[in-house]
């Protein structure tokens, strides 16, 4: 059995356990476009609240949201 061929495939494999089972074998582009509730620990009601408060509907939306990016920067600088 051959292993992953690209860095994207390897990254997707490393992230697989962060997603619900239905998404574990998906390519990275599918993970980025998956609904936020595809992330382990994020419920459908959590996803609805993120959509209402910040317009976040996909994993990519969450990862590129300016407020979350600002918070990450502050947390990193505070280390």
Buried (B, 14 or more C-beta within 10 A) or exposed (E): EEEEEEEEEEEBBEBBEBBBEEBBEBEBEBBBBBBBBBBEEBEEEEBEBBBEEBEBBBBBBBEEBEEBEEEEEEEEEEE
